[in-house]
């Protein structure tokens, strides 16, 4: 597949992003309804075990086995002119894409063994605990078997394949879990969640096999490459292999920083509070999973493809300049959108979150740490957005040397995160909410590091002015309107402080909030019309 121009690539990736958002919206709406039943069918202890500890086991296996290879292969060049050269490149990329499967087997065995040995007596004494752990490890291996197929479809920009596969897998996972819970006793609750995860892995594998059924030749094969009149037999493309190794090594530290709160809450909190933490994370990160995760993933694809030429050859050219300008525009537009999200979150979140929690959260979780955690998510979600897109750019453009430098800094951030998390959770009495505050600070440090890299990347290519930070800030009139709205809704919250937390008693407070939100949205549309057009135009051209 020849490299696309930045404009057509932008259209394709933005169309992919919108499709993924719609997928997440549809699948999360279904799973949200079913999860409302799930959290009522099982105890906080069971939910804490599955959503914190089992999910941590699963993400550890998957992240360490595939993340580095997946990100490295997004940069694979497909612009060879001769069919024979394209065939050689395709085979070398395919060979590298098999590494997650080979890494996954020992990673799954080691992770499951360590987890079983490190689990507390309270956790391991639950019915069918060991069986459930084995099923989760098996589910991870099913997902890893589909990784070469996933990488192929992503590099071919066949984003619809992933949309359909994940949508089907998420639905079957939730339905399978629900049916097993309803059809069996509570003793089988852990197995129900494990079987749901197995259904997810098998569905992903089957869907991608069907999508790639025309070419299922994935056996590793050596190819002969001629360089400077010298023939050489290769199994892996050297540059991509080196980058994959560097990114896989970095993923160990990055995984701890990403999942550090789960590591700590599984060690510091009782199972009931782990259940409360899991419920709060599920509710609190709903927006992140629906919107930000698809944006981050499609941004990583777009930046990897757009910047592949400028990364390999920093010298200025018309093609490189166009790619840099397009990448800068997309990055700054996304950061500007997230800045508006931050304004909405801090303006309307604190005055209305207590009412939302009382209406949505199951009663048995109101006495856990869930309410206090959800209050911190007002600040955590926007920071996830900023960090996600900035690290997507870093992962797309960083050299192996940049990755090693970031890994060293991430070790420093890890130490700071652990110290802050333990200090806030235990020392200051914030409990599990302290872990989330530590995560907010951790994400801010990582985003700051990635932004410094962005500035240096463009400066080295003579395009420093393309990424001025002022372009990512809302204009002063917008900030002024949000500040005024924040003062009004907080005054309203004070008036209605003693009223019962229900829609009837709080209808005046809600009305004031809706009026202020309408004023804020209208101001954003008025002053940010150009940024909206920049995002909508490529979507229209892609249809």
C-alpha positions as CSV (number, residue, x, y, z in Angstrom):
1,X,0.0,0.0,0.0
2,X,1.5,3.3,-1.0
3,X,1.8,6.1,1.5
4,X,-1.2,8.4,1.5
5,X,-1.0,12.1,1.3
6,X,-1.4,13.8,4.7
7,X,-4.8,15.2,3.7
8,X,-6.3,11.8,2.6
9,X,-4.6,10.1,5.6
10,X,-6.2,12.7,7.9
11,X,-9.6,12.0,6.4
12,X,-9.1,8.2,6.8
13,X,-7.9,8.4,10.4
14,X,-10.6,10.9,11.4
15,X,-13.3,8.8,9.8
16,X,-11.8,5.9,11.8
17,X,-11.8,7.9,15.0
18,X,-15.5,8.8,14.5
19,X,-16.3,5.2,13.8
20,X,-14.5,4.1,16.9
21,X,-16.3,6.7,19.0
22,X,-19.6,5.5,17.6
23,X,-18.6,1.9,18.4
24,X,-17.6,2.8,21.9
25,X,-20.8,4.7,22.4
26,X,-22.9,1.8,21.2
27,X,-21.0,-0.9,23.0
28,X,-20.6,1.1,26.2
29,X,-24.3,2.0,26.3
30,X,-25.1,-1.7,26.1
31,X,-22.4,-2.7,28.6
32,X,-23.4,0.2,30.9
33,X,-26.9,-1.2,31.2
34,X,-25.7,-4.7,31.7
35,X,-23.0,-3.6,34.2
36,X,-25.7,-1.9,36.2
37,X,-27.1,-5.4,36.6
38,X,-23.7,-7.0,37.2
39,X,-22.7,-4.7,40.1
40,X,-26.0,-5.5,41.7
41,X,-25.7,-9.3,41.2
42,X,-22.2,-9.6,42.7
43,X,-20.6,-8.4,45.9
44,X,-18.1,-5.6,46.0
45,X,-15.5,-8.2,46.9
46,X,-16.1,-10.1,43.7
47,X,-16.3,-7.0,41.6
48,X,-13.0,-5.8,43.1
49,X,-11.3,-9.1,42.4
50,X,-12.4,-9.2,38.7
51,X,-12.2,-5.5,37.8
52,X,-9.0,-4.6,39.7
53,X,-6.9,-7.8,40.1
54,X,-8.0,-9.9,37.1
55,X,-8.0,-7.0,34.8
56,X,-4.6,-6.0,36.0
57,X,-3.3,-9.5,35.3
58,X,-4.9,-9.4,31.8
59,X,-3.5,-5.9,30.9
60,X,-0.1,-6.9,32.2
61,X,0.1,-9.9,29.8
62,X,-1.3,-8.0,26.8
63,X,0.6,-4.8,27.4
64,X,4.1,-6.3,27.9
65,X,3.6,-8.8,25.0
66,X,2.2,-6.6,22.3
67,X,2.4,-2.8,23.0
68,X,6.0,-2.2,21.9
69,X,5.6,-4.3,18.7
70,X,2.2,-2.8,17.8
71,X,3.5,0.8,18.1
72,X,6.7,0.1,16.2
73,X,5.0,-1.6,13.3
74,X,2.7,1.5,12.8
75,X,5.8,3.1,11.4
76,X,6.4,0.3,8.8
77,X,6.9,1.9,5.4
78,X,4.8,0.5,2.6
79,X,5.9,2.9,-0.2
80,X,8.2,0.5,-2.1
81,X,7.8,1.0,-5.9
82,X,8.4,-2.6,-7.1
83,X,6.0,-5.4,-6.3
84,X,8.9,-7.6,-5.3
85,X,10.2,-5.0,-2.9
86,X,6.7,-4.6,-1.4
87,X,6.4,-8.4,-1.0
88,X,9.7,-8.5,0.9
89,X,8.7,-5.6,3.2
90,X,5.3,-7.2,3.8
91,X,7.0,-10.5,4.8
92,X,9.5,-8.8,7.2
93,X,6.7,-6.9,8.8
94,X,4.6,-10.0,9.1
95,X,7.5,-11.8,10.8
96,X,7.9,-9.0,13.4
97,X,4.1,-9.1,14.0
98,X,4.4,-12.7,15.3
99,X,6.6,-11.6,18.2
100,X,3.6,-10.8,20.5
101,X,2.5,-14.4,20.2
102,X,6.0,-15.7,21.1
103,X,6.3,-13.2,24.0
104,X,2.8,-13.9,25.2
105,X,3.2,-17.5,26.2
106,X,6.0,-17.1,28.8
107,X,4.5,-13.7,29.9
108,X,1.1,-15.3,30.5
109,X,2.6,-18.3,32.4
110,X,4.9,-16.1,34.5
111,X,2.3,-13.4,35.3
112,X,-0.3,-16.0,36.3
113,X,2.2,-17.9,38.5
114,X,3.4,-14.7,40.2
115,X,-0.2,-13.5,40.8
116,X,-1.3,-16.8,42.3
117,X,1.7,-16.8,44.6
118,X,1.2,-13.2,45.7
119,X,-2.5,-13.2,46.2
120,X,-3.8,-12.7,49.8
121,X,-5.6,-15.5,51.6
122,X,-8.8,-13.4,51.5
123,X,-8.6,-13.2,47.7
124,X,-7.4,-16.7,46.9
125,X,-10.0,-18.4,49.2
126,X,-12.9,-17.3,47.0
127,X,-14.6,-20.1,45.1
128,X,-13.0,-21.2,41.8
129,X,-10.3,-18.5,42.1
130,X,-7.5,-20.6,40.5
131,X,-9.7,-21.7,37.7
132,X,-10.7,-18.1,36.9
133,X,-7.0,-17.0,36.8
134,X,-6.2,-19.7,34.3
135,X,-9.2,-18.7,32.2
136,X,-8.0,-15.1,32.2
137,X,-4.5,-16.1,31.1
138,X,-6.1,-18.3,28.3
139,X,-8.2,-15.3,27.2
140,X,-5.1,-13.2,26.9
141,X,-3.4,-15.8,24.7
142,X,-6.5,-15.8,22.4
143,X,-6.2,-12.1,22.0
144,X,-2.5,-12.3,21.3
145,X,-3.1,-14.9,18.6
146,X,-5.1,-12.3,16.8
147,X,-2.4,-9.6,17.1
148,X,-0.7,-10.3,13.7
149,X,-4.1,-10.0,12.0
150,X,-4.8,-6.8,13.9
151,X,-1.5,-5.3,12.9
152,X,-2.1,-6.1,9.3
153,X,-5.5,-4.5,9.2
154,X,-4.2,-1.3,11.0
155,X,-1.3,-0.9,8.6
156,X,-3.7,-1.4,5.6
157,X,-5.9,1.3,7.2
158,X,-8.9,-1.1,7.3
159,X,-10.2,0.4,10.5
160,X,-13.7,-0.9,10.0
161,X,-12.4,-4.4,10.7
162,X,-11.3,-3.4,14.2
163,X,-14.6,-1.5,14.8
164,X,-16.7,-4.5,14.0
165,X,-14.5,-7.0,15.8
166,X,-14.3,-5.1,19.0
167,X,-18.0,-4.1,19.0
168,X,-19.1,-7.8,18.6
169,X,-16.5,-8.9,21.2
170,X,-17.5,-6.4,23.9
171,X,-21.2,-7.3,23.5
172,X,-20.6,-11.1,23.7
173,X,-18.3,-10.6,26.7
174,X,-20.9,-8.7,28.7
175,X,-23.8,-11.0,27.6
176,X,-21.8,-14.1,28.4
177,X,-20.9,-12.8,31.9
178,X,-24.5,-11.8,32.6
179,X,-26.0,-15.1,31.5
180,X,-23.6,-17.2,33.6
181,X,-24.2,-15.0,36.6
182,X,-28.0,-15.3,36.3
183,X,-27.9,-19.0,35.5
184,X,-25.5,-20.1,38.4
185,X,-25.0,-19.5,42.1
186,X,-22.8,-16.7,43.4
187,X,-20.0,-19.2,44.0
188,X,-19.4,-19.1,40.2
189,X,-19.2,-15.3,40.0
190,X,-15.5,-15.2,39.3
191,X,-15.8,-17.9,36.6
192,X,-18.6,-15.9,35.0
193,X,-16.3,-12.9,34.5
194,X,-13.5,-15.2,33.3
195,X,-15.7,-16.9,30.7
196,X,-16.8,-13.5,29.5
197,X,-13.2,-12.5,28.9
198,X,-12.6,-15.8,27.1
199,X,-15.6,-15.1,24.8
200,X,-14.0,-11.6,24.1
201,X,-10.7,-13.1,23.1
202,X,-12.2,-15.9,20.9
203,X,-14.5,-13.4,19.2
204,X,-11.6,-11.0,18.4
205,X,-9.6,-13.9,17.0
206,X,-12.5,-15.3,14.9
207,X,-13.5,-11.9,13.6
208,X,-10.0,-11.0,12.4
209,X,-9.5,-14.4,10.9
210,X,-12.6,-13.9,8.8
211,X,-11.4,-10.4,7.8
212,X,-8.0,-11.7,6.7
213,X,-9.2,-15.0,5.3
214,X,-7.8,-14.2,1.8
215,X,-4.3,-14.3,3.1
216,X,-3.6,-16.3,6.2
217,X,0.1,-17.0,5.5
218,X,1.6,-16.0,8.8
219,X,4.4,-18.6,9.1
220,X,7.8,-16.9,9.6
221,X,9.9,-17.1,6.5
222,X,13.4,-15.7,5.7
223,X,13.7,-13.4,2.7
224,X,16.7,-12.3,0.7
225,X,17.5,-8.6,0.6
226,X,20.1,-7.0,-1.6
227,X,21.9,-3.9,-0.3
228,X,24.8,-2.4,-2.0
229,X,25.2,-5.4,-4.3
230,X,25.3,-7.7,-1.2
231,X,22.6,-10.3,-0.7
232,X,21.5,-10.9,2.9
233,X,19.0,-13.4,4.4
234,X,16.8,-11.7,6.9
235,X,14.0,-13.0,9.2
236,X,13.2,-9.6,10.7
237,X,13.5,-6.0,9.4
238,X,16.4,-4.7,11.5
239,X,15.2,-1.2,12.2
240,X,11.7,-2.3,13.1
241,X,13.0,-5.1,15.3
242,X,15.3,-2.7,17.1
243,X,12.4,-0.2,17.6
244,X,10.2,-3.0,18.8
245,X,12.7,-4.1,21.4
246,X,13.2,-0.5,22.6
247,X,9.4,0.1,22.9
248,X,8.8,-3.3,24.6
249,X,11.5,-2.5,27.2
250,X,9.9,0.9,27.8
251,X,6.5,-0.6,28.1
252,X,7.4,-2.2,31.4
253,X,7.9,1.1,33.1
254,X,5.0,2.7,31.2
255,X,2.7,-0.1,32.2
256,X,3.4,0.4,35.9
257,X,2.7,4.2,35.5
258,X,-0.5,3.5,33.6
259,X,-1.8,0.8,36.0
260,X,0.0,2.0,39.1
261,X,-3.2,2.8,40.9
262,X,-4.5,-0.7,40.4
263,X,-1.2,-2.2,41.6
264,X,-1.4,-0.1,44.8
265,X,-5.1,-0.4,45.5
266,X,-4.8,-4.2,45.2
267,X,-2.0,-4.1,47.8
268,X,-3.3,-1.3,50.1
269,X,-7.1,-1.7,50.2
270,X,-9.5,-4.4,51.3
271,X,-11.5,-6.2,48.7
272,X,-14.7,-4.3,49.4
273,X,-12.9,-1.0,48.7
274,X,-11.3,-2.5,45.7
275,X,-14.8,-3.1,44.4
276,X,-15.7,0.5,45.2
277,X,-12.6,1.7,43.3
278,X,-13.5,-0.5,40.3
279,X,-17.1,0.8,40.1
280,X,-15.8,4.4,40.4
281,X,-13.2,3.8,37.7
282,X,-15.9,2.2,35.4
283,X,-18.2,5.1,35.8
284,X,-15.5,7.8,35.9
285,X,-13.6,6.6,32.9
286,X,-16.7,6.1,30.8
287,X,-16.1,9.3,28.8
288,X,-12.4,8.3,28.5
289,X,-13.3,4.9,27.0
290,X,-15.9,6.3,24.6
291,X,-14.1,9.3,23.3
292,X,-10.4,9.6,24.4
293,X,-9.3,6.0,23.8
294,X,-10.4,6.0,20.1
295,X,-8.9,9.5,19.6
296,X,-5.6,8.4,21.1
297,X,-5.4,5.2,19.0
298,X,-6.3,6.9,15.7
299,X,-4.0,9.8,16.5
300,X,-1.2,7.3,17.0
301,X,-1.9,5.8,13.5
302,X,-2.1,9.2,11.9
303,X,1.0,10.6,13.4
304,X,3.0,7.4,12.7
305,X,2.1,7.4,9.0
306,X,2.3,11.2,8.6
307,X,5.6,11.7,10.3
308,X,7.4,8.5,9.0
309,X,9.2,10.5,6.3
310,X,10.2,13.5,8.6
311,X,11.3,11.1,11.3
312,X,13.7,9.2,9.0
313,X,14.9,12.3,7.2
314,X,14.6,15.6,9.2
315,X,15.9,17.7,6.2
316,X,13.3,20.1,5.0
317,X,11.3,19.3,1.8
318,X,7.9,20.2,0.5
319,X,6.5,16.8,1.5
320,X,8.1,17.0,5.0
321,X,6.9,20.6,5.6
322,X,3.3,19.6,4.6
323,X,3.4,16.6,6.9
324,X,4.7,18.7,9.8
325,X,2.1,21.4,9.3
326,X,-0.7,18.8,9.1
327,X,0.5,17.0,12.2
328,X,0.9,20.2,14.2
329,X,-2.7,21.3,13.2
330,X,-4.2,18.0,14.3
331,X,-2.3,18.0,17.6
332,X,-3.1,21.5,18.5
333,X,-6.7,21.2,17.6
334,X,-7.0,18.1,19.8
335,X,-5.3,19.9,22.7
336,X,-7.6,22.9,22.2
337,X,-10.6,20.5,22.4
338,X,-9.3,19.0,25.6
339,X,-8.7,22.4,27.1
340,X,-12.4,23.1,26.6
341,X,-13.2,19.8,28.2
342,X,-11.1,20.8,31.2
343,X,-13.1,24.0,31.5
344,X,-16.4,22.1,31.4
345,X,-15.2,19.6,34.0
346,X,-14.0,22.1,36.6
347,X,-17.0,24.4,36.0
348,X,-19.9,21.9,36.2
349,X,-18.4,18.8,37.8
350,X,-18.0,19.7,41.5
351,X,-21.4,21.4,41.9
352,X,-23.4,18.5,40.3
353,X,-21.4,15.4,41.0
354,X,-23.0,14.6,44.3
355,X,-26.4,14.5,42.7
356,X,-25.2,12.3,39.9
357,X,-23.6,9.9,42.2
358,X,-26.7,9.5,44.3
359,X,-28.8,8.8,41.2
360,X,-26.4,6.3,39.5
361,X,-24.3,4.6,42.0
362,X,-25.8,1.4,43.6
363,X,-26.6,1.9,47.3
364,X,-24.1,-0.7,48.6
365,X,-21.3,1.2,46.9
366,X,-22.2,4.5,48.5
367,X,-20.4,3.3,51.7
368,X,-17.2,2.4,49.9
369,X,-14.5,4.7,48.5
370,X,-16.4,5.1,45.2
371,X,-18.0,8.6,45.9
372,X,-14.7,10.2,47.0
373,X,-12.9,8.7,44.0
374,X,-15.5,10.0,41.5
375,X,-15.0,13.6,42.8
376,X,-11.3,13.4,41.8
377,X,-12.2,12.0,38.3
378,X,-13.4,15.5,37.4
379,X,-9.7,16.4,37.1
380,X,-8.4,13.0,36.2
381,X,-10.3,12.6,33.0
382,X,-9.1,15.8,31.2
383,X,-5.5,15.0,32.3
384,X,-5.9,11.5,30.7
385,X,-7.0,13.2,27.5
386,X,-4.0,15.6,27.4
387,X,-1.5,12.8,28.2
388,X,-3.0,10.3,25.8
389,X,-2.7,12.4,22.6
390,X,0.7,13.8,23.6
391,X,2.1,10.4,24.3
392,X,0.6,9.2,21.0
393,X,2.7,11.8,19.2
394,X,5.8,10.8,21.2
395,X,5.3,7.1,20.4
396,X,4.8,7.9,16.7
397,X,7.9,10.1,16.3
398,X,10.5,9.1,19.0
399,X,13.7,7.4,18.0
400,X,15.2,4.5,20.1
401,X,17.4,7.1,21.9
402,X,14.3,9.2,22.7
403,X,12.6,6.1,24.1
404,X,15.6,5.3,26.3
405,X,15.7,8.8,27.6
406,X,11.9,8.7,28.4
407,X,12.3,5.4,30.1
408,X,14.9,6.9,32.5
409,X,12.5,9.8,33.3
410,X,9.6,7.4,33.7
411,X,11.6,5.6,36.4
412,X,11.9,8.9,38.2
413,X,8.1,9.5,37.7
414,X,7.4,6.0,39.0
415,X,9.3,6.7,42.3
416,X,7.5,10.1,42.7
417,X,4.1,8.4,41.9
418,X,4.6,5.7,44.6
419,X,5.7,8.2,47.2
420,X,2.8,10.6,46.4
421,X,0.3,7.7,46.3
422,X,1.3,6.2,49.6
423,X,1.6,9.6,51.2
424,X,-1.8,10.9,50.1
425,X,-3.6,7.6,50.7
426,X,-2.1,6.8,54.1
427,X,-0.4,9.9,55.4
428,X,-3.1,12.5,54.5
429,X,-6.0,10.2,55.1
430,X,-7.4,10.6,51.5
431,X,-7.7,6.8,51.1
432,X,-8.2,5.5,47.6
433,X,-8.9,9.0,46.3
434,X,-5.3,9.8,47.1
435,X,-4.2,7.2,44.6
436,X,-6.2,9.0,41.9
437,X,-4.7,12.4,42.9
438,X,-1.3,10.9,42.6
439,X,-2.3,9.6,39.1
440,X,-3.3,13.1,38.1
441,X,0.1,14.4,39.1
442,X,1.8,11.5,37.3
443,X,-0.1,12.2,34.1
444,X,0.7,15.9,34.3
445,X,4.4,15.1,34.5
446,X,4.2,12.6,31.6
447,X,2.3,15.1,29.5
448,X,4.8,17.8,30.2
449,X,7.7,15.6,29.1
450,X,5.9,14.6,25.9
451,X,5.1,18.3,25.2
452,X,8.8,19.2,25.6
453,X,9.6,16.5,23.1
454,X,7.0,17.9,20.6
455,X,8.6,21.3,20.8
456,X,12.1,19.9,20.3
457,X,10.9,17.7,17.4
458,X,9.5,20.6,15.4
459,X,12.3,22.9,16.3
460,X,14.9,20.4,14.9
461,X,13.0,20.4,11.6
462,X,12.7,24.2,11.4
463,X,9.0,24.4,12.3
464,X,9.1,25.5,15.9
465,X,6.4,28.2,15.3
466,X,3.9,25.5,14.2
467,X,3.3,24.3,17.7
468,X,3.0,27.4,19.8
469,X,1.2,26.6,23.1
470,X,-1.1,29.7,22.8
471,X,-2.9,27.9,19.9
472,X,-4.0,25.2,22.3
473,X,-5.6,27.7,24.8
474,X,-9.2,28.9,24.5
475,X,-9.6,32.6,23.8
476,X,-10.0,35.0,26.7
477,X,-13.8,35.6,26.2
478,X,-14.4,31.8,26.5
479,X,-12.4,31.6,29.7
480,X,-14.3,34.6,31.1
481,X,-17.7,33.0,30.4
482,X,-16.7,29.7,32.0
483,X,-15.4,31.6,35.1
484,X,-18.7,33.4,35.4
485,X,-20.7,30.2,35.0
486,X,-18.5,28.5,37.6
487,X,-19.3,31.3,40.1
488,X,-23.0,31.1,39.4
489,X,-23.4,27.3,39.7
490,X,-21.4,27.2,42.9
491,X,-23.6,29.9,44.3
492,X,-26.6,27.8,43.3
493,X,-25.0,24.7,44.9
494,X,-24.7,26.6,48.2
495,X,-28.4,27.6,48.1
496,X,-29.5,24.0,47.4
497,X,-27.0,22.4,49.8
498,X,-29.6,21.2,52.3
499,X,-32.1,20.0,49.7
500,X,-32.5,16.2,49.2
501,X,-30.4,14.7,46.4
502,X,-33.1,14.0,43.9
503,X,-34.2,15.5,40.6
504,X,-37.4,17.1,42.0
505,X,-35.8,18.8,45.0
506,X,-32.8,19.9,42.9
507,X,-34.7,21.1,39.8
508,X,-33.9,24.7,40.3
509,X,-30.2,24.0,40.7
510,X,-30.3,21.8,37.5
511,X,-32.1,24.6,35.6
512,X,-29.4,27.1,36.5
513,X,-26.7,24.6,35.4
514,X,-28.4,23.9,32.0
515,X,-28.7,27.7,31.3
516,X,-25.0,28.2,32.1
517,X,-24.0,25.2,30.1
518,X,-25.9,26.6,27.1
519,X,-24.2,29.9,27.4
520,X,-20.8,28.2,27.6
521,X,-21.4,26.1,24.5
522,X,-22.7,29.0,22.5
523,X,-19.6,31.0,23.4
524,X,-17.3,28.1,22.3
525,X,-19.1,27.7,19.0
526,X,-18.9,31.5,18.4
527,X,-15.2,31.8,19.1
528,X,-14.0,28.4,18.0
529,X,-15.8,27.9,14.7
530,X,-12.5,27.6,12.8
531,X,-11.2,24.7,14.9
532,X,-14.5,22.9,14.5
533,X,-14.4,23.3,10.7
534,X,-10.9,21.9,10.6
535,X,-12.1,18.7,12.2
536,X,-15.4,18.3,10.4
537,X,-14.1,19.0,6.9
538,X,-11.9,15.9,6.7
539,X,-14.7,13.8,8.0
540,X,-17.0,15.0,5.3
541,X,-14.4,14.3,2.6
542,X,-13.9,10.8,3.9
543,X,-17.5,9.8,3.4
